[in-house]
Amino acid sequence: IKGRVTPQGSRAMSPSQSEQTPEAAAEAQAATLELALASHQAGALDEADRLYRQVLQANPNEASALFLYGLFNVEQGRPDIAEPLLVQAAELRSDIAEIHAALASLRQSQDRNDEAITGYRTVLALQPDHLFALTSLTNILLARGFGSLDDVDGAIAVCEAAISLSPN
């Protein structure tokens, strides 16, 4: 720790460290998160992992960091780490469709289709033209077969919505 030595021999924080404004701290965390994402995208995975953890250690409720670190862990084949991160991000920012889409996709990849369906429906409630959610939901409904007329009608409606957004 940088600082001056006090008479008792311990170190005191320098004024710039101990008096950092909340705005300055938020800016520093945002810069670190941007660097983590850039490292992630560049394939510097150890650095990205370290930086995501650094941001979350400073602010465990930073929804963007939770989301991005969750995606990072999905990509690294660590769904057991990714899921609680994505769940927490979704709880903090229930208004962001992409967070719900990532969580639904993770659950779909684990054959937890009822949970994935619920997640994709949440995405579509937030963003009705979310093509990924529409096609993923359609795929689940078609793959599971139709247990009732409601399932058929629901699958047709989802298919029609997806086709209208991407006719090719």
N, CA and C atoms as an extended XYZ file, in Angstrom:
504
Properties=species:S:1:pos:R:3:atomname:S:1:resname:S:1:resid:I:1 pbc="F F F"
N         0.858       -1.171        0.000 N   ILE     1
C         0.000        0.000        0.000 CA  ILE     1
C         0.894        1.221        0.000 C   ILE     1
N         0.640        2.110       -0.894 N   LYS     2
C         1.376        3.363       -0.927 CA  LYS     2
C         0.864        4.268        0.178 C   LYS     2
N         1.731        5.060        0.715 N   GLY     3
C         1.311        6.001        1.753 CA  GLY     3
C         2.476        6.361        2.646 C   GLY     3
N         2.194        7.111        3.625 N   ARG     4
C         3.247        7.529        4.550 CA  ARG     4
C         3.212        6.614        5.783 C   ARG     4
N         4.328        6.510        6.426 N   VAL     5
C         4.422        5.694        7.637 CA  VAL     5
C         3.989        6.552        8.814 C   VAL     5
N         3.094        6.039        9.615 N   THR     6
C         2.613        6.757       10.799 CA  THR     6
C         3.583        6.497       11.946 C   THR     6
N         3.449        7.251       13.009 N   PRO     7
C         4.350        7.048       14.151 CA  PRO     7
C         4.305        5.617       14.705 C   PRO     7
N         3.193        4.948       14.567 N   GLN     8
C         3.097        3.581       15.092 CA  GLN     8
C         3.736        2.569       14.142 C   GLN     8
N         4.204        3.018       12.984 N   GLY     9
C         4.866        2.112       12.063 CA  GLY     9
C         3.955        1.534       11.001 C   GLY     9
N         2.671        1.813       11.061 N   SER    10
C         1.783        1.304       10.019 CA  SER    10
C         1.688        2.332        8.902 C   SER    10
N         1.185        1.922        7.776 N   ARG    11
C         1.074        2.827        6.642 CA  ARG    11
C        -0.311        3.437        6.598 C   ARG    11
N        -0.355        4.708        6.279 N   ALA    12
C        -1.623        5.409        6.099 CA  ALA    12
C        -1.859        5.587        4.614 C   ALA    12
N        -3.099        5.585        4.219 N   MET    13
C        -3.445        5.789        2.818 CA  MET    13
C        -3.127        7.234        2.440 C   MET    13
N        -2.636        7.438        1.223 N   SER    14
C        -2.410        8.800        0.759 CA  SER    14
C        -3.760        9.463        0.520 C   SER    14
N        -3.817       10.785        0.590 N   PRO    15
C        -5.097       11.470        0.415 CA  PRO    15
C        -5.788       11.108       -0.895 C   PRO    15
N        -5.017       10.913       -1.960 N   SER    16
C        -5.650       10.603       -3.243 CA  SER    16
C        -6.350        9.245       -3.213 C   SER    16
N        -5.845        8.313       -2.424 N   GLN    17
C        -6.467        6.996       -2.336 CA  GLN    17
C        -7.653        6.994       -1.381 C   GLN    17
N        -7.486        7.636       -0.237 N   SER    18
C        -8.530        7.564        0.764 CA  SER    18
C        -9.687        8.515        0.477 C   SER    18
N        -9.437        9.545       -0.346 N   GLU    19
C       -10.459       10.546       -0.603 CA  GLU    19
C       -10.980       10.487       -2.031 C   GLU    19
N       -10.852        9.377       -2.692 N   GLN    20
C       -11.339        9.251       -4.059 CA  GLN    20
C       -12.858        9.420       -4.073 C   GLN    20
N       -13.328       10.264       -4.948 N   THR    21
C       -14.764       10.510       -5.027 CA  THR    21
C       -15.471        9.284       -5.593 C   THR    21
N       -16.742        9.122       -5.284 N   PRO    22
C       -17.495        8.005       -5.874 CA  PRO    22
C       -17.490        8.057       -7.402 C   PRO    22
N       -17.531        9.257       -7.954 N   GLU    23
C       -17.516        9.395       -9.415 CA  GLU    23
C       -16.192        8.899       -9.993 C   GLU    23
N       -15.096        9.256       -9.331 N   ALA    24
C       -13.778        8.816       -9.796 CA  ALA    24
C       -13.638        7.299       -9.679 C   ALA    24
N       -14.144        6.746       -8.594 N   ALA    25
C       -14.095        5.293       -8.415 CA  ALA    25
C       -14.918        4.598       -9.497 C   ALA    25
N       -16.084        5.142       -9.811 N   ALA    26
C       -16.937        4.556      -10.851 CA  ALA    26
C       -16.250        4.634      -12.212 C   ALA    26
N       -15.594        5.749      -12.484 N   GLU    27
C       -14.875        5.891      -13.749 CA  GLU    27
C       -13.727        4.890      -13.842 C   GLU    27
N       -13.016        4.697      -12.743 N   ALA    28
C       -11.917        3.734      -12.731 CA  ALA    28
C       -12.440        2.317      -12.960 C   ALA    28
N       -13.564        1.978      -12.325 N   GLN    29
C       -14.151        0.650      -12.516 CA  GLN    29
C       -14.626        0.464      -13.960 C   GLN    29
N       -15.211        1.502      -14.537 N   ALA    30
C       -15.670        1.427      -15.931 CA  ALA    30
C       -14.485        1.216      -16.865 C   ALA    30
N       -13.385        1.909      -16.608 N   ALA    31
C       -12.189        1.747      -17.431 CA  ALA    31
C       -11.626        0.337      -17.301 C   ALA    31
N       -11.624       -0.194      -16.085 N   THR    32
C       -11.136       -1.556      -15.866 CA  THR    32
C       -12.043       -2.564      -16.573 C   THR    32
N       -13.353       -2.333      -16.530 N   LEU    33
C       -14.283       -3.234      -17.212 CA  LEU    33
C       -14.076       -3.182      -18.725 C   LEU    33
N       -13.857       -1.996      -19.262 N   GLU    34
C       -13.572       -1.876      -20.699 CA  GLU    34
C       -12.301       -2.624      -21.064 C   GLU    34
N       -11.284       -2.520      -20.224 N   LEU    35
C       -10.033       -3.237      -20.461 CA  LEU    35
C       -10.249       -4.751      -20.370 C   LEU    35
N       -11.077       -5.181      -19.432 N   ALA    36
C       -11.392       -6.615      -19.312 CA  ALA    36
C       -12.064       -7.114      -20.588 C   ALA    36
N       -13.033       -6.356      -21.087 N   LEU    37
C       -13.723       -6.755      -22.306 CA  LEU    37
C       -12.770       -6.772      -23.492 C   LEU    37
N       -11.920       -5.771      -23.603 N   ALA    38
C       -10.951       -5.730      -24.695 CA  ALA    38
C        -9.992       -6.922      -24.613 C   ALA    38
N        -9.548       -7.252      -23.415 N   SER    39
C        -8.671       -8.413      -23.224 CA  SER    39
C        -9.402       -9.698      -23.607 C   SER    39
N       -10.637       -9.797      -23.198 N   HIS    40
C       -11.492      -10.946      -23.523 CA  HIS    40
C       -11.593      -11.104      -25.034 C   HIS    40
N       -11.930      -10.019      -25.715 N   GLN    41
C       -12.106      -10.057      -27.169 CA  GLN    41
C       -10.799      -10.334      -27.896 C   GLN    41
N        -9.671       -9.910      -27.318 N   ALA    42
C        -8.363      -10.122      -27.935 CA  ALA    42
C        -7.800      -11.507      -27.636 C   ALA    42
N        -8.486      -12.257      -26.783 N   GLY    43
C        -8.025      -13.599      -26.453 CA  GLY    43
C        -7.025      -13.653      -25.314 C   GLY    43
N        -6.825      -12.546      -24.627 N   ALA    44
C        -5.954      -12.517      -23.453 CA  ALA    44
C        -6.798      -12.948      -22.254 C   ALA    44
N        -7.070      -14.232      -22.199 N   LEU    45
C        -8.074      -14.752      -21.276 CA  LEU    45
C        -7.681      -14.660      -19.810 C   LEU    45
N        -6.430      -14.908      -19.492 N   ASP    46
C        -6.006      -14.792      -18.095 CA  ASP    46
C        -6.141      -13.352      -17.616 C   ASP    46
N        -5.750      -12.405      -18.471 N   GLU    47
C        -5.861      -10.986      -18.123 CA  GLU    47
C        -7.333      -10.593      -17.984 C   GLU    47
N        -8.162      -11.042      -18.908 N   ALA    48
C        -9.597      -10.730      -18.836 CA  ALA    48
C       -10.200      -11.279      -17.551 C   ALA    48
N        -9.871      -12.512      -17.223 N   ASP    49
C       -10.381      -13.135      -16.004 CA  ASP    49
C        -9.986      -12.309      -14.783 C   ASP    49
N        -8.715      -11.925      -14.723 N   ARG    50
C        -8.216      -11.140      -13.594 CA  ARG    50
C        -8.929       -9.797      -13.488 C   ARG    50
N        -9.130       -9.137      -14.621 N   LEU    51
C        -9.765       -7.818      -14.610 CA  LEU    51
C       -11.249       -7.895      -14.266 C   LEU    51
N       -11.952       -8.888      -14.808 N   TYR    52
C       -13.365       -9.051      -14.431 CA  TYR    52
C       -13.487       -9.266      -12.926 C   TYR    52
N       -12.615      -10.114      -12.388 N   ARG    53
C       -12.647      -10.376      -10.943 CA  ARG    53
C       -12.343       -9.109      -10.137 C   ARG    53
N       -11.413       -8.317      -10.639 N   GLN    54
C       -11.050       -7.075       -9.959 CA  GLN    54
C       -12.250       -6.134       -9.878 C   GLN    54
N       -12.970       -6.004      -10.973 N   VAL    55
C       -14.150       -5.130      -10.982 CA  VAL    55
C       -15.190       -5.651      -10.003 C   VAL    55
N       -15.439       -6.950      -10.029 N   LEU    56
C       -16.469       -7.529       -9.164 CA  LEU    56
C       -16.053       -7.540       -7.689 C   LEU    56
N       -14.754       -7.594       -7.436 N   GLN    57
C       -14.305       -7.508       -6.042 CA  GLN    57
C       -14.599       -6.106       -5.498 C   GLN    57
N       -14.394       -5.104       -6.332 N   ALA    58
C       -14.658       -3.729       -5.907 CA  ALA    58
C       -16.149       -3.427       -5.839 C   ALA    58
N       -16.913       -4.031       -6.732 N   ASN    59
C       -18.358       -3.781       -6.773 CA  ASN    59
C       -19.082       -5.070       -7.181 C   ASN    59
N       -19.437       -5.909       -6.227 N   PRO    60
C       -20.070       -7.204       -6.527 CA  PRO    60
C       -21.440       -7.096       -7.192 C   PRO    60
N       -22.028       -5.914       -7.193 N   ASN    61
C       -23.346       -5.725       -7.801 CA  ASN    61
C       -23.280       -4.925       -9.098 C   ASN    61
N       -22.154       -4.960       -9.768 N   GLU    62
C       -22.001       -4.275      -11.051 CA  GLU    62
C       -22.585       -5.191      -12.133 C   GLU    62
N       -23.797       -4.871      -12.575 N   ALA    63
C       -24.536       -5.750      -13.486 CA  ALA    63
C       -23.794       -6.002      -14.790 C   ALA    63
N       -23.173       -4.990      -15.352 N   SER    64
C       -22.443       -5.182      -16.617 CA  SER    64
C       -21.278       -6.149      -16.428 C   SER    64
N       -20.561       -6.011      -15.331 N   ALA    65
C       -19.442       -6.915      -15.065 CA  ALA    65
C       -19.937       -8.337      -14.810 C   ALA    65
N       -21.028       -8.469      -14.074 N   LEU    66
C       -21.605       -9.797      -13.831 CA  LEU    66
C       -22.002      -10.453      -15.154 C   LEU    66
N       -22.654       -9.690      -16.007 N   PHE    67
C       -23.088      -10.200      -17.310 CA  PHE    67
C       -21.888      -10.607      -18.161 C   PHE    67
N       -20.929       -9.709      -18.315 N   LEU    68
C       -19.775      -10.008      -19.175 CA  LEU    68
C       -18.929      -11.143      -18.621 C   LEU    68
N       -18.742      -11.182      -17.305 N   TYR    69
C       -17.974      -12.274      -16.717 CA  TYR    69
C       -18.756      -13.584      -16.812 C   TYR    69
N       -20.075      -13.489      -16.737 N   GLY    70
C       -20.896      -14.678      -16.964 CA  GLY    70
C       -20.711      -15.221      -18.370 C   GLY    70
N       -20.768      -14.341      -19.377 N   LEU    71
C       -20.542      -14.761      -20.764 CA  LEU    71
C       -19.144      -15.354      -20.942 C   LEU    71
N       -18.178      -14.704      -20.326 N   PHE    72
C       -16.796      -15.191      -20.374 CA  PHE    72
C       -16.733      -16.630      -19.868 C   PHE    72
N       -17.378      -16.900      -18.749 N   ASN    73
C       -17.343      -18.244      -18.172 CA  ASN    73
C       -18.131      -19.256      -18.994 C   ASN    73
N       -19.207      -18.819      -19.643 N   VAL    74
C       -19.904      -19.712      -20.570 CA  VAL    74
C       -18.938      -20.125      -21.672 C   VAL    74
N       -18.265      -19.145      -22.259 N   GLU    75
C       -17.319      -19.417      -23.346 CA  GLU    75
C       -16.166      -20.319      -22.903 C   GLU    75
N       -15.784      -20.217      -21.641 N   GLN    76
C       -14.689      -21.028      -21.117 CA  GLN    76
C       -15.150      -22.404      -20.647 C   GLN    76
N       -16.429      -22.717      -20.871 N   GLY    77
C       -16.955      -24.022      -20.487 CA  GLY    77
C       -17.164      -24.183      -18.993 C   GLY    77
N       -17.472      -23.074      -18.314 N   ARG    78
C       -17.683      -23.123      -16.865 CA  ARG    78
C       -19.100      -22.644      -16.530 C   ARG    78
N       -20.113      -23.423      -16.930 N   PRO    79
C       -21.494      -22.993      -16.681 CA  PRO    79
C       -21.834      -22.876      -15.209 C   PRO    79
N       -21.166      -23.659      -14.361 N   ASP    80
C       -21.430      -23.596      -12.923 CA  ASP    80
C       -20.995      -22.257      -12.326 C   ASP    80
N       -20.019      -21.621      -12.920 N   ILE    81
C       -19.600      -20.282      -12.493 CA  ILE    81
C       -20.465      -19.233      -13.188 C   ILE    81
N       -20.772      -19.469      -14.453 N   ALA    82
C       -21.513      -18.491      -15.255 CA  ALA    82
C       -22.942      -18.271      -14.756 C   ALA    82
N       -23.631      -19.341      -14.412 N   GLU    83
C       -25.055      -19.203      -14.090 CA  GLU    83
C       -25.339      -18.256      -12.928 C   GLU    83
N       -24.679      -18.388      -11.781 N   PRO    84
C       -25.001      -17.442      -10.704 CA  PRO    84
C       -24.665      -15.993      -11.061 C   PRO    84
N       -23.648      -15.792      -11.869 N   LEU    85
C       -23.313      -14.437      -12.316 CA  LEU    85
C       -24.438      -13.865      -13.166 C   LEU    85
N       -24.932      -14.676      -14.114 N   LEU    86
C       -26.008      -14.228      -14.994 CA  LEU    86
C       -27.314      -14.048      -14.230 C   LEU    86
N       -27.583      -14.924      -13.281 N   VAL    87
C       -28.793      -14.788      -12.459 CA  VAL    87
C       -28.744      -13.476      -11.682 C   VAL    87
N       -27.607      -13.193      -11.075 N   GLN    88
C       -27.483      -11.959      -10.300 CA  GLN    88
C       -27.611      -10.734      -11.214 C   GLN    88
N       -27.004      -10.785      -12.392 N   ALA    89
C       -27.119       -9.670      -13.339 CA  ALA    89
C       -28.576       -9.468      -13.746 C   ALA    89
N       -29.293      -10.567      -13.985 N   ALA    90
C       -30.708      -10.476      -14.373 CA  ALA    90
C       -31.563       -9.921      -13.241 C   ALA    90
N       -31.222      -10.263      -12.014 N   GLU    91
C       -31.967       -9.721      -10.864 CA  GLU    91
C       -31.727       -8.222      -10.712 C   GLU    91
N       -30.491       -7.809      -10.954 N   LEU    92
C       -30.148       -6.394      -10.815 CA  LEU    92
C       -30.681       -5.548      -11.966 C   LEU    92
N       -30.691       -6.128      -13.160 N   ARG    93
C       -31.139       -5.393      -14.346 CA  ARG    93
C       -32.165       -6.246      -15.104 C   ARG    93
N       -33.314       -6.407      -14.498 N   SER    94
C       -34.370       -7.239      -15.091 CA  SER    94
C       -34.916       -6.642      -16.377 C   SER    94
N       -34.539       -5.419      -16.705 N   ASP    95
C       -35.025       -4.740      -17.903 CA  ASP    95
C       -34.133       -4.951      -19.127 C   ASP    95
N       -33.051       -5.707      -19.000 N   ILE    96
C       -32.111       -5.902      -20.102 CA  ILE    96
C       -32.338       -7.277      -20.736 C   ILE    96
N       -32.855       -7.268      -21.952 N   ALA    97
C       -33.193       -8.507      -22.659 CA  ALA    97
C       -31.974       -9.409      -22.870 C   ALA    97
N       -30.824       -8.831      -23.191 N   GLU    98
C       -29.636       -9.638      -23.492 CA  GLU    98
C       -29.180      -10.490      -22.311 C   GLU    98
N       -29.357       -9.987      -21.114 N   ILE    99
C       -28.972      -10.770      -19.941 CA  ILE    99
C       -29.869      -12.000      -19.833 C   ILE    99
N       -31.168      -11.802      -19.993 N   HIS   100
C       -32.110      -12.930      -19.940 CA  HIS   100
C       -31.856      -13.911      -21.084 C   HIS   100
N       -31.498      -13.392      -22.251 N   ALA   101
C       -31.217      -14.257      -23.405 CA  ALA   101
C       -30.004      -15.142      -23.129 C   ALA   101
N       -28.973      -14.563      -22.539 N   ALA   102
C       -27.777      -15.345      -22.222 CA  ALA   102
C       -28.090      -16.435      -21.197 C   ALA   102
N       -28.868      -16.094      -20.198 N   LEU   103
C       -29.236      -17.071      -19.172 CA  LEU   103
C       -30.115      -18.167      -19.760 C   LEU   103
N       -31.070      -17.792      -20.586 N   ALA   104
C       -31.935      -18.784      -21.236 CA  ALA   104
C       -31.128      -19.705      -22.141 C   ALA   104
N       -30.198      -19.133      -22.879 N   SER   105
C       -29.349      -19.935      -23.767 CA  SER   105
C       -28.503      -20.931      -22.975 C   SER   105
N       -27.950      -20.473      -21.865 N   LEU   106
C       -27.171      -21.374      -21.007 CA  LEU   106
C       -28.044      -22.530      -20.531 C   LEU   106
N       -29.237      -22.220      -20.086 N   ARG   107
C       -30.137      -23.267      -19.591 CA  ARG   107
C       -30.575      -24.203      -20.714 C   ARG   107
N       -30.771      -23.662      -21.904 N   GLN   108
C       -31.110      -24.509      -23.047 CA  GLN   108
C       -29.956      -25.472      -23.351 C   GLN   108
N       -28.728      -24.977      -23.256 N   SER   109
C       -27.558      -25.827      -23.536 CA  SER   109
C       -27.422      -26.949      -22.508 C   SER   109
N       -28.057      -26.786      -21.360 N   GLN   110
C       -28.029      -27.798      -20.306 CA  GLN   110
C       -29.295      -28.657      -20.308 C   GLN   110
N       -30.084      -28.545      -21.388 N   ASP   111
C       -31.356      -29.276      -21.517 CA  ASP   111
C       -32.326      -28.962      -20.385 C   ASP   111
N       -32.279      -27.758      -19.894 N   ARG   112
C       -33.228      -27.273      -18.883 CA  ARG   112
C       -34.242      -26.407      -19.630 C   ARG   112
N       -34.988      -27.070      -20.503 N   ASN   113
C       -35.804      -26.359      -21.481 CA  ASN   113
C       -36.974      -25.590      -20.886 C   ASN   113
N       -37.573      -26.080      -19.819 N   ASP   114
C       -38.668      -25.313      -19.213 CA  ASP   114
C       -38.158      -23.957      -18.717 C   ASP   114
N       -36.982      -23.972      -18.089 N   GLU   115
C       -36.389      -22.717      -17.625 CA  GLU   115
C       -35.973      -21.838      -18.806 C   GLU   115
N       -35.470      -22.467      -19.860 N   ALA   116
C       -35.079      -21.709      -21.055 CA  ALA   116
C       -36.300      -21.059      -21.703 C   ALA   116
N       -37.394      -21.797      -21.787 N   ILE   117
C       -38.629      -21.243      -22.363 CA  ILE   117
C       -39.075      -20.023      -21.564 C   ILE   117
N       -39.072      -20.148      -20.250 N   THR   118
C       -39.446      -19.011      -19.398 CA  THR   118
C       -38.519      -17.825      -19.659 C   THR   118
N       -37.244      -18.093      -19.761 N   GLY   119
C       -36.277      -17.031      -20.020 CA  GLY   119
C       -36.490      -16.367      -21.365 C   GLY   119
N       -36.706      -17.165      -22.404 N   TYR   120
C       -36.929      -16.581      -23.731 CA  TYR   120
C       -38.230      -15.782      -23.768 C   TYR   120
N       -39.230      -16.238      -23.043 N   ARG   121
C       -40.482      -15.463      -22.980 CA  ARG   121
C       -40.263      -14.135      -22.257 C   ARG   121
N       -39.400      -14.126      -21.265 N   THR   122
C       -39.049      -12.866      -20.605 CA  THR   122
C       -38.355      -11.933      -21.589 C   THR   122
N       -37.427      -12.478      -22.361 N   VAL   123
C       -36.743      -11.679      -23.385 CA  VAL   123
C       -37.754      -11.064      -24.335 C   VAL   123
N       -38.696      -11.880      -24.810 N   LEU   124
C       -39.672      -11.399      -25.791 CA  LEU   124
C       -40.659      -10.410      -25.194 C   LEU   124
N       -40.906      -10.505      -23.905 N   ALA   125
C       -41.745       -9.498      -23.248 CA  ALA   125
C       -41.026       -8.146      -23.220 C   ALA   125
N       -39.711       -8.195      -23.076 N   LEU   126
C       -38.914       -6.969      -23.048 CA  LEU   126
C       -38.621       -6.435      -24.447 C   LEU   126
N       -38.408       -7.368      -25.380 N   GLN   127
C       -38.010       -6.996      -26.734 CA  GLN   127
C       -38.650       -7.984      -27.715 C   GLN   127
N       -39.857       -7.701      -28.164 N   PRO   128
C       -40.605       -8.654      -29.002 CA  PRO   128
C       -39.925       -9.039      -30.317 C   PRO   128
N       -39.010       -8.219      -30.787 N   ASP   129
C       -38.335       -8.524      -32.053 CA  ASP   129
C       -36.942       -9.141      -31.851 C   ASP   129
N       -36.696       -9.726      -30.693 N   HIS   130
C       -35.388      -10.334      -30.391 CA  HIS   130
C       -35.290      -11.652      -31.169 C   HIS   130
N       -34.589      -11.605      -32.296 N   LEU   131
C       -34.560      -12.740      -33.217 CA  LEU   131
C       -33.967      -13.997      -32.581 C   LEU   131
N       -32.900      -13.858      -31.817 N   PHE   132
C       -32.288      -15.016      -31.169 CA  PHE   132
C       -33.287      -15.718      -30.248 C   PHE   132
N       -34.006      -14.936      -29.446 N   ALA   133
C       -34.988      -15.528      -28.529 CA  ALA   133
C       -36.113      -16.189      -29.303 C   ALA   133
N       -36.571      -15.534      -30.370 N   LEU   134
C       -37.651      -16.117      -31.186 CA  LEU   134
C       -37.231      -17.450      -31.797 C   LEU   134
N       -36.050      -17.481      -32.393 N   THR   135
C       -35.625      -18.728      -33.041 CA  THR   135
C       -35.294      -19.812      -32.019 C   THR   135
N       -34.699      -19.423      -30.906 N   SER   136
C       -34.371      -20.416      -29.876 CA  SER   136
C       -35.630      -21.003      -29.253 C   SER   136
N       -36.593      -20.144      -28.976 N   LEU   137
C       -37.861      -20.620      -28.426 CA  LEU   137
C       -38.567      -21.531      -29.424 C   LEU   137
N       -38.562      -21.149      -30.689 N   THR   138
C       -39.162      -21.991      -31.735 CA  THR   138
C       -38.494      -23.356      -31.763 C   THR   138
N       -37.180      -23.381      -31.726 N   ASN   139
C       -36.450      -24.648      -31.772 CA  ASN   139
C       -36.802      -25.558      -30.598 C   ASN   139
N       -36.906      -24.986      -29.413 N   ILE   140
C       -37.268      -25.798      -28.244 CA  ILE   140
C       -38.680      -26.360      -28.419 C   ILE   140
N       -39.614      -25.499      -28.804 N   LEU   141
C       -41.000      -25.947      -28.938 CA  LEU   141
C       -41.145      -27.012      -30.019 C   LEU   141
N       -40.440      -26.834      -31.124 N   LEU   142
C       -40.509      -27.828      -32.199 CA  LEU   142
C       -39.839      -29.138      -31.785 C   LEU   142
N       -38.722      -29.051      -31.082 N   ALA   143
C       -37.983      -30.250      -30.692 CA  ALA   143
C       -38.713      -31.086      -29.648 C   ALA   143
N       -39.467      -30.451      -28.790 N   ARG   144
C       -40.120      -31.200      -27.723 CA  ARG   144
C       -41.426      -31.827      -28.175 C   ARG   144
N       -41.905      -31.460      -29.346 N   GLY   145
C       -43.184      -31.988      -29.805 CA  GLY   145
C       -44.305      -31.187      -29.179 C   GLY   145
N       -45.473      -31.515      -29.535 N   PHE   146
C       -46.614      -30.725      -29.115 CA  PHE   146
C       -47.520      -31.564      -28.223 C   PHE   146
N       -47.583      -31.167      -26.968 N   GLY   147
C       -48.410      -31.880      -26.015 CA  GLY   147
C       -49.841      -31.396      -26.010 C   GLY   147
N       -50.063      -30.199      -26.558 N   SER   148
C       -51.408      -29.657      -26.565 CA  SER   148
C       -51.555      -28.682      -27.718 C   SER   148
N       -52.780      -28.313      -27.993 N   LEU   149
C       -53.053      -27.348      -29.042 CA  LEU   149
C       -52.396      -26.012      -28.736 C   LEU   149
N       -52.302      -25.653      -27.470 N   ASP   150
C       -51.635      -24.404      -27.089 CA  ASP   150
C       -50.174      -24.408      -27.515 C   ASP   150
N       -49.500      -25.573      -27.394 N   ASP   151
C       -48.112      -25.671      -27.816 CA  ASP   151
C       -47.984      -25.435      -29.319 C   ASP   151
N       -48.906      -26.000      -30.106 N   VAL   152
C       -48.881      -25.824      -31.551 CA  VAL   152
C       -49.104      -24.361      -31.896 C   VAL   152
N       -50.124      -23.763      -31.325 N   ASP   153
C       -50.421      -22.356      -31.595 CA  ASP   153
C       -49.255      -21.461      -31.170 C   ASP   153
N       -48.670      -21.764      -30.044 N   GLY   154
C       -47.537      -20.971      -29.566 CA  GLY   154
C       -46.343      -21.086      -30.492 C   GLY   154
N       -46.044      -22.301      -30.938 N   ALA   155
C       -44.914      -22.508      -31.848 CA  ALA   155
C       -45.155      -21.806      -33.175 C   ALA   155
N       -46.363      -21.878      -33.688 N   ILE   156
C       -46.682      -21.207      -34.954 CA  ILE   156
C       -46.530      -19.701      -34.811 C   ILE   156
N       -47.027      -19.155      -33.732 N   ALA   157
C       -46.920      -17.711      -33.511 CA  ALA   157
C       -45.465      -17.274      -33.413 C   ALA   157
N       -44.659      -18.045      -32.718 N   VAL   158
C       -43.246      -17.701      -32.577 CA  VAL   158
C       -42.540      -17.824      -33.925 C   VAL   158
N       -42.842      -18.880      -34.677 N   CYS   159
C       -42.255      -19.060      -36.010 CA  CYS   159
C       -42.620      -17.895      -36.935 C   CYS   159
N       -43.873      -17.516      -36.932 N   GLU   160
C       -44.310      -16.416      -37.785 CA  GLU   160
C       -43.609      -15.107      -37.414 C   GLU   160
N       -43.421      -14.870      -36.125 N   ALA   161
C       -42.729      -13.663      -35.687 CA  ALA   161
C       -41.269      -13.701      -36.144 C   ALA   161
N       -40.619      -14.838      -36.016 N   ALA   162
C       -39.219      -14.961      -36.428 CA  ALA   162
C       -39.085      -14.769      -37.933 C   ALA   162
N       -39.988      -15.357      -38.710 N   ILE   163
C       -39.931      -15.234      -40.163 CA  ILE   163
C       -40.157      -13.791      -40.595 C   ILE   163
N       -41.051      -13.098      -39.921 N   SER   164
C       -41.311      -11.708      -40.293 CA  SER   164
C       -40.090      -10.831      -40.050 C   SER   164
N       -39.257      -11.192      -39.078 N   LEU   165
C       -38.062      -10.413      -38.788 CA  LEU   165
C       -36.897      -10.781      -39.687 C   LEU   165
N       -36.854      -12.019      -40.116 N   SER   166
C       -35.751      -12.489      -40.948 CA  SER   166
C       -36.272      -13.486      -41.969 C   SER   166
N       -36.870      -12.993      -43.073 N   PRO   167
C       -37.516      -13.871      -44.033 CA  PRO   167
C       -36.576      -14.861      -44.730 C   PRO   167
N       -35.291      -14.597      -44.704 N   ASN   168
C       -34.348      -15.507      -45.356 CA  ASN   168
C       -33.798      -16.481      -44.353 C   ASN   168
